[in-house]
Amino acid sequence: MRVLVISDYRDTRAAKPEAALMLGLKEKGVDLDIITYPDTAYHDDFQHAGITVMDIHPSQKVDWSFIAQLKSLTKERGYQIFYLFNSQAIINGLIAAYSLPVKVILYRGYTGNIHWYDPSAYLKYLNPRVDRVVGIADSIRELLHRQWTFRKHKAVTIRKGHDPAWYQGIPPADLRIFDVPQDAFVIACMANQRKFKGIKYLLQATYELANLENLHLLLIGRDMDEGELKRLIQESPMKDRIHLTGWRDDVLSILASCDAFVLSSIGGEAITKSLIEAMSMGLAPIITDIAGNRDLVIHQKNGLVVPTKDPKAIASAVKELYQSPELTSRFGKASKDHIRENFDSKDTVENTLNMFRDLIQA
């Protein structure tokens, strides 16, 4: 079984589950090569495991030089499968695959923006040359099934697994560096600001929470103080208890010092990584009822689920946790157990390996 993966491993934290998948596949006997960018964080780990790493990731969406090189490599090394993870990899890989006897698998980590009437969709996920599309949540498979040109058997769900060991022994950060008192009840939200993250609804919820004097909100991520968000923070009656950290490399330590996590997204997401990290660290989650995350939080069992675009519902859920430390602790433990039992990286490896076998035997 000879597989070529084309992906981006430059972001150490974001790429960790995917890198673990590749190392797990290699350990299972898959003959694996990886094309990525130079100076990838996992270069040494891959090579130590016996994976050939080529720092020749395509530089543009249609890179004819790379396509010619990819064809030559495939004929030389006998690849049976291309597993393509990002836009440049997908478009260039599909163009090359039209003249090659390979199976083509595409990765999809986002729910939305695939429409049968959009011509650009046929350059990627609706391209007839595609053999499988791997989505990390059922919401992605369901989205593809709604496209009348798409053959349903091509869409599969394989969750991106995590290793519980990644979250053990993380020392809690001292949140006083962000002016958060030691005895505060801290809710965290971790995201890079985009419209679909719904951060404005979380900030609007703070207008209902000002009377909870020991409550503090920690916003972790980029661009949280721009445009409408800046105005909402400045006008919030608890503005002095809203703390912006910017993007941090020590987010797990920060989460270890928080009590709860809020995900206010209004759509698009599929198994949000920051939510998995927060739950793995034992935080009680509050999430909106978007399709992608529905398997992560079970209402009143390991967290609270509220409607989208509803600041009052978010505020009510925060109050429920704030007023019941026992409930917050119980949800945090149940969330940690839920991730360990249902999002294990070993399962990701096995499910991916079975997909490879099915494709090659077809």
N, C-alpha and C positions, 0 to 999 in steps of 0.2 A: 504494500500500500504506500504509494508515493504521493505526498501532498505538498502543495506550495501555498503558503499563507502570505498575503500582502496586507500589511497593517502598519499602524503608527504606535510605537511604544515609547515615545519621548516623555510622556507624562507618567511618572512613576506610580502615583497613587491611582489615577484613573485606569491605567492599563493593567493593574495588578491581577484582577480576576482573569483577564484574557491571557496574560503571560502564564498564569498558573495552569490554565487549560492547555496551552501549548506544551508546557513541561510535562503535564500529566499524559498527554497523548504520546509524547516521545517515550515516556516510561512504559507505556502500554505496547510499544513496538512499532508505532507509526514512523515511517521514514519521512521526516519533516524538514523542509527548508522554509526560511522566512526571509521575505524582502521587506525592508523597513528603511527608516531614515538613519543617517549617521548619528553616532553618539547616543543611541537608544539606551535607556536605563537598564534594560535587561540583556544587553549584548553578551556580557560575560556569563550570565546564568544560562542563556541559550547555548552558547558554545560549549560550556562545561558539560551540558547534558548531551552533547553530540549533535546539536542542531546546526545546520549550516545557515549563517546569517549573511545576507547580501545587502549592503547599504546603497541600494539603487532605486529607492522608491520614486515613482514617477513624479515629475515636477509640475505637471499640468494635466488637465482633464483628458486631453488627447495628446499623448506624447509618443509620436511615431517612432522615435529612437528607442524608447522603452519597449514599445510593442514589438519591434523587430528583435530586441534582445530577449524578450519574454518568449517569443516563438522559438528562438535558437536554444534557450535554456531548456524548454520543455522537450524538444527533440533530443537534446543531449542527455537530460536527466530522467526522462520518462515519466513526467508527472501524470498522475491519473485524475487528480482533483485540484482545482483552484478554489481556495477559500478567501474571499475578498471582503475587506472590512470597512473601507471608506470610499468616498466618492471617486477619487482619482484612481484607486485600485480597481473599483468596480468597472468604470467605463473603459479603461485601458485593458483590463483583463478580459472583458467581454469581447472587445474588438479582436484581440489576439485569439480568443477561444474559437472564433468562427472557422478558423482553418486548422484547429487542433482537436485530437480525439480525447478531450478532457471533460470531466463533469465540473460544473460551475456552481458554487455555493456563495450566496450573498448574505451578509450579516445586516440586521436591522435592529436598532436600539431605540427607535422613536415611533410613537403611534401618530399617524397623520401624514398629510402632504403626499399621499399617493392616490392619483385619480386616473381612471381609465381614459378620460378625455384630455389629459395633459400629455402632449407629445414627448416631453422630456422624461416621462415615466418609463418610456420604452427604451431609453438608453440604459436603464438600470433594472428596477425590480419587476417590471412588466415585460422585459426583453424575453422573447421566446427562447433564447439560448440559455437562459437560467434553468438550472435543474432543481435547486432548492433555495428558499429564502428562510433563514433562521431568525426568528423574532424572539426577544427575551421575555415576551409576555403574550398571553392569548389575545390581547387586544390588537396586536399587530397581525396575527393570523386572521382574525375576524375582519380587519380592515382590508387585507388582501382578498379575502373571499368575496367581498362586496364589489370587487372590480371584475366586470363581466368578461374581460379578456383573459383573466388569470385562471390557470388550471389549479384547482384547490389542493391537489395532493402535493404541490410544490412548497406550500407553506407549512413550517413546523415551528413548534415552540420548544426552545431549550433555554432554561433559565441560566443566567450567569451566576455561577456558584461562588461562594466565599468560604474561606477556611476559618473556623472559630479561633485558631491559634493567632490569627492576625490581630485579634482584639483583646488578647490577654496580656496582663502586665503593663498596660498603658498608664503611666503616671498622670494623675489629674493636674491640669494647669491651674495656676493661681489666677483667678479671674479678676483679681484686684488690678491687674495691669490694664484692664478695660474699665476700671472704676466700678466694678461690680462688688458689692459687699459680700463678705464671707457667708453670711447667713441668709442670702437671698434665695428665692425660688426662681430659677433661671430656665426660661424656654429659649430654645435655639432654632434658628432657621438657616440652612446652609444652601446657597445657590449662587450662581452668577445671574444677575438680574436680566430677565427676559420677560416679555409680556405674559407668556403662558405660565410663568411661575406664580402669578397671582399675588406678588408681594404686597401690592397696594391694599388688598383685602385684609391681609394680616395687620398692616399698619392701621387700617380703619378700625380693626377690632380693638386696638389699644385705646381707642376713644371710650370704649365700654369698660376698660379694665383699670382705669386710673385709681379707683378706690382700693385696689389690692396693693397696699403700700410696699410690700416686700417683693413684689413681682418685677423681674427685669427681663428684657428681651435682647438676645444677642443675635445680630445679623452677620453671618459669616459669608463673605463672597465679594465679588467685584461689582462696582457700579450701583451699590445700594443707596447712595446719597446723591443721585442725579435726577433731574427732571421732577416729575410728579412725586416720586418717593421722597425727595428732599423736602418738598412742601408738606407732605403728610407727616413726616417726622417733626418738622418745625412746629406744626400746628397741633400735634398730639398732646393731650394733657399729661401724658407720661413721657414726654420727650427726653427728660433727664434720666430716664431708666431704659432708654433704647440705645444700645451700644453697637457701633459698627467696627468690626475687626479688620475689614478688608479680606483679601484671600490669604490663607495661612497654610503652611506645610504641616503644622502641628494640630490639625483639626481633631484628631482622635483624642488628644489630651484635653482639648477644649470641651469636646462632647462629654468626656469623662467627668467634668465638673458641673454639667447641666442636669436638670431634672426631667425635662420634656422636650420634644421636638415637634415643630409644626411644619407641615408641608401644605401650602395653600394653592397648589397648582390648579389651573382651570382646564387643562386638557393637554393632549400631546404626549405626555410622558409614558414610559413603560418601564416599570420596576426601577424606581429612582435610586441611584447608587447612594446618595447622601442619606436617604431614609434607611436603607439596609445598614449603613455604617452606624447610624444613630441607634437603631434597634439592636444591633450587635453589641453596642456599648451599654445596653441596658436602659435606654431612655424610653419613657412612655410616649408613644406617638399620637399625634392628632393629624389626620390627613383628610383631604377632600375626596369625594366619591368618584374620582376619574377612573376610567376602565383599567388603565395600565397597572395601577397599584392595588387592585381589589383583592389580590391573593396575599398581600403583605399584612394588612391590618384587618382583623376581624372585630367588628364593633362590639365593645363592651367585654371582649375576651382578652385582647392584647393591646387595646388602644381605642380611640374614638374616631369615628368617621362622620364628617359633616358635609353638607351640600357645598358645591362650588359657588364662588362669588357671594358668599354670605358672611360678612364680618360679624354679625350678631351670633351666628352659630359657632364661629371660631372662638369668640369671646366666651360663650357659654361653656364650651369644652375646656378652655383654659381654666375657667373658674372651678369647674368640676374637679380637675386635677389639683389645683392650688388648695382647694378646701379639703382634700382628702389625700394626705401623704401615703396612707396605706394603699389606696387605689393606684396612685402613681407608681409606687414600688412594685405592686403586683403586675401592672401592665408592663413595666420595664423588664421584669424577669420573664414574663410570658413572651414578650417580643424577642428577647434573646434566645429563648428556647425555640421559638417558631423559625427563626433564621437558621439555627443549627440543624433543625430537623428537615427543613424544606428547601434550603438553598445551599446545599453542600457542594463544594467544588468537585468532589469525587463523582457525584451524579452528573455534573456537566460533562466531565470527561467520558463517562460511559455512554451517555446519550449521544454525544458527538461521534464517538467511535462507532456506535451502531448505525448512525446515519451514513457515515463513510462506507461501511460494509454494504448497506442496502443499495447505495448508489453504484458501487463497483460491480455488485452482482446483478444489477438490473439489466 
